[in-house]
Amino acid sequence: MLQVTNVTKIYGQQHALDNVSFSVDKGEIVGLLGPNGAGKSTLMKIITCFIPPSEGDVNVCGYNIFDNPKEVCRCIGYLPEQNPLYTEMYIPEFLRFVADIYKLKNSRQRVDEMIELTGLTPELGKKIGALSKGYRQRVGLAQALIHDPQVLILDEPTTGLDPNQLEEIRKVIINAGKSKVVLLSTHIMQEVEAMCNRAVIINHGKIVADGSLDELKKKNDSMEELFHKLTKD
């Protein structure tokens, strides 16, 4: 469903990504784990066709990012780290706008489903600009899911959530991961352990570990110990 092959991204003399390869299948929730500046967001922007790689290739649901970028984008639901929203819109208004972009036939029904799924009902009377960071994240997740994509790319999806919101959003992501490819980035170990069945650890643009949580734990007392060991400068 998602195949990343030998992806390199160079800015001047800096390798933001260096020969990165991995694949993710349907039903997997994979945590892209690494410290800030490791290359996580750059990789997600390449997968979602926002920027091209300097070298390498990506295929999503059988479509190539160079040959069929529009088809790739149709297959993907994307929540960027800097969640871009139209702050002057109300929540239902914004989600209907997104649904119309995807030309959904059942747009009103789908908007209602996303509002319920992401727990936005208490804030429906507010414009997006008046929402807390946590509720803005919920709106971003709702827009990423609204067209029922086969692949979810989530960059720091739980940032700014309080403990109650965190638990609810985790449940949404875990449920989505039963029938989709989910790739989520984080620098917080607990998020990977709470939601993911596999971790890809990246540091300085290179993959330094890739495996199920159980496999990675076998060589270490904890995932946190492994993470600190592999990402230590």
C-alpha positions in Angstrom: 0.0 0.0 0.0 2.9 2.4 0.8 6.4 1.8 -0.6 9.3 4.2 0.1 12.4 3.3 -1.9 15.8 4.8 -1.5 14.5 8.3 -0.8 17.1 11.0 -0.4 16.4 14.7 0.1 19.3 17.2 -0.1 19.1 20.9 0.8 22.4 22.5 -0.2 25.1 20.4 1.6 22.6 18.8 4.1 21.0 15.4 3.7 17.6 15.8 5.3 16.9 12.2 4.2 19.6 9.7 3.3 18.6 6.6 1.3 15.4 5.8 3.3 13.4 2.7 2.4 10.5 0.9 4.0 7.0 -0.3 3.3 3.7 -0.3 5.2 0.8 -2.6 4.6 -3.0 -2.3 5.2 -3.8 -2.8 8.8 -0.5 -1.5 10.1 0.0 1.6 12.3 3.6 2.5 12.0 5.2 5.1 14.2 7.9 7.2 12.5 9.9 8.0 15.6 12.8 10.4 15.9 14.0 13.6 17.6 13.1 17.0 16.2 15.0 17.6 12.9 15.4 13.9 12.2 13.7 14.2 8.8 10.2 12.9 9.7 8.2 15.9 8.3 10.3 16.0 5.2 9.6 12.4 4.4 5.8 12.9 4.9 5.9 15.9 2.6 7.5 13.8 -0.1 5.0 10.9 0.4 2.1 13.4 0.1 3.6 15.1 -3.1 4.2 18.5 -1.5 7.9 18.3 -2.3 9.9 16.0 -4.6 12.8 13.8 -3.4 16.3 14.5 -4.7 16.6 10.7 -5.3 14.4 7.7 -4.9 10.8 6.9 -5.4 7.4 6.4 -3.5 4.4 4.4 -4.5 1.0 4.7 -2.8 -1.8 2.2 -3.5 0.0 1.4 -6.7 0.4 5.0 -7.9 3.7 6.7 -8.3 4.4 10.2 -6.9 6.0 11.3 -10.2 3.6 9.6 -12.7 0.3 9.9 -10.8 0.5 12.6 -8.1 -3.3 13.4 -8.2 -4.2 9.7 -7.7 -1.7 9.5 -4.8 -3.3 12.5 -3.2 -6.8 11.0 -3.6 -5.6 7.9 -1.7 -4.1 9.9 1.2 -5.5 11.7 4.2 -2.9 14.1 5.5 -2.6 16.0 8.8 0.5 18.2 8.6 2.4 19.3 11.7 1.4 22.9 11.2 -2.3 22.2 10.9 -3.6 24.6 8.1 -7.2 25.6 8.7 -9.5 28.4 7.5 -9.9 30.1 10.9 -12.9 32.3 9.8 -15.0 29.2 9.0 -17.2 27.3 11.4 -16.4 23.6 11.8 -19.3 22.2 9.7 -18.7 24.9 7.0 -15.0 24.0 6.7 -15.7 20.2 6.6 -18.4 20.7 3.9 -15.8 22.7 2.0 -13.3 19.9 2.2 -16.0 17.3 1.2 -16.9 19.4 -1.8 -13.2 19.4 -2.9 -13.3 15.6 -2.9 -16.7 15.8 -4.6 -18.3 13.5 -2.1 -21.9 12.6 -3.0 -23.0 12.1 0.6 -21.1 15.2 1.9 -23.6 16.3 4.6 -23.8 12.7 6.1 -20.0 12.4 6.0 -19.5 15.7 7.7 -21.9 14.7 10.5 -20.0 11.3 10.8 -16.7 13.0 11.1 -17.9 15.5 13.7 -19.2 12.7 15.9 -16.1 10.5 15.3 -13.7 13.2 16.3 -15.7 14.6 19.2 -16.3 18.0 17.8 -20.0 18.4 18.7 -19.5 20.6 21.8 -17.6 23.2 19.7 -19.9 23.5 16.7 -21.0 27.0 17.4 -17.5 28.4 17.3 -15.3 29.5 14.4 -12.2 27.5 14.0 -10.1 30.5 15.1 -11.7 30.4 18.5 -10.9 26.7 19.1 -8.3 25.4 21.4 -5.2 23.7 20.0 -6.6 20.3 20.8 -9.9 21.0 19.0 -8.1 22.3 16.0 -6.2 19.0 15.9 -9.5 17.3 15.9 -10.7 19.4 13.0 -7.5 18.5 11.1 -8.0 14.8 11.8 -11.6 15.1 10.6 -10.6 16.7 7.3 -7.9 14.0 6.8 -10.5 11.2 7.3 -13.5 12.7 5.5 -12.9 11.1 2.1 -12.2 7.7 3.6 -8.6 7.5 2.4 -6.7 4.2 2.2 -3.6 5.8 3.6 -3.4 8.2 6.6 -0.3 10.3 7.0 -0.3 12.0 10.4 2.5 14.4 11.5 2.5 14.8 15.3 -1.3 14.2 15.5 -1.6 14.3 19.2 0.2 17.6 19.8 -1.6 20.0 22.2 -4.2 17.5 23.4 -5.1 17.2 27.0 -5.2 13.7 28.6 -8.9 13.1 27.9 -8.7 14.3 24.3 -5.5 12.3 23.8 -7.3 9.1 24.8 -10.2 9.8 22.4 -8.0 10.7 19.4 -5.8 7.6 20.0 -9.0 5.5 19.8 -9.9 7.1 16.4 -6.4 6.5 15.0 -6.3 2.9 16.3 -9.7 2.2 14.8 -8.7 3.7 11.5 -5.6 1.5 11.4 -7.7 -1.7 11.3 -8.6 -1.1 7.7 -6.0 1.5 6.5 -2.3 2.2 6.2 -1.4 4.6 9.0 2.0 6.3 9.2 2.3 8.8 12.1 5.3 10.8 13.2 6.2 11.7 16.8 9.2 12.2 19.0 7.3 10.9 22.0 7.9 7.3 22.8 4.6 6.8 24.7 2.6 7.7 21.6 4.2 4.9 19.6 3.7 2.4 22.4 0.0 3.5 22.8 -1.0 3.3 19.2 1.5 1.5 16.9 2.3 -2.1 16.2 5.6 -1.2 14.5 8.2 1.6 14.8 10.6 3.1 12.2 13.2 5.0 14.1 15.0 7.8 12.1 17.9 10.0 13.1 19.9 12.5 11.0 17.8 11.4 7.9 18.7 7.7 8.2 16.6 4.8 9.4 18.4 3.3 12.4 15.8 0.7 13.4 12.7 -0.8 11.9 10.5 -3.6 13.5 7.6 -4.5 15.6 7.6 -3.1 19.1 8.2 -6.7 20.5 11.1 -7.2 18.2 12.7 -3.9 19.1 12.2 -4.5 22.8 14.0 -7.9 22.7 17.4 -6.3 22.6 16.6 -3.7 25.1 14.9 -3.3 28.5 12.5 -0.8 27.0 11.7 1.1 23.8 12.7 4.3 25.5 16.2 2.9 26.2 16.5 1.8 22.5 15.3 5.2 21.3 17.8 7.1 23.4 20.6 4.8 22.4 19.9 5.1 18.6 19.3 8.8 18.5 22.1 9.9 20.8 24.3 12.4 18.9 
